[in-house]
């Protein structure tokens, strides 16, 4: 499956009052190589394994495969992951015809807030809420796999 998404920094916490849902997410990487990542995630009480390929030249599109797994299996796999498990709250905010997933990071990535929007094509138009800041779609520093190894607290 092809995933097409854009990422933005978030300039205020106004999105929180607009959120329809929020979930705690813990995720780690069995493999964080830029060519392919293998992620284990616990979202609420559900486990997932996700494989993502390398992004295209715009950084908007890449292969993604995901399957749900038992919570106990996800917890056990997290123990095998590379160091730097990501801890965040994901807020789902509907804006126009799209849903933004806004991630507020904790732990070593405290202070970072990033919004993602999934699209049907790279050219698809979408509404930008007032709390949406600079686009960072093609900046690999904002990929979770990068953050797990190079946490936001260490950036200058």
Secondary structure, 3 states (H helix, E strand, C coil): CEEEEEEEEECCCCHHHHCCEEEEEEEEEEECCCCEEEEEEEECCEEEEEEEECCCCCCCEEEEEEEEECHHHHHHHHCCCCCCCEEEEEEEEEECCEEEEEEEECHHHCCCEEEEEECCCCCCCCCCCCCEEEECCCCHHHCHHHHHHCCHHHCC
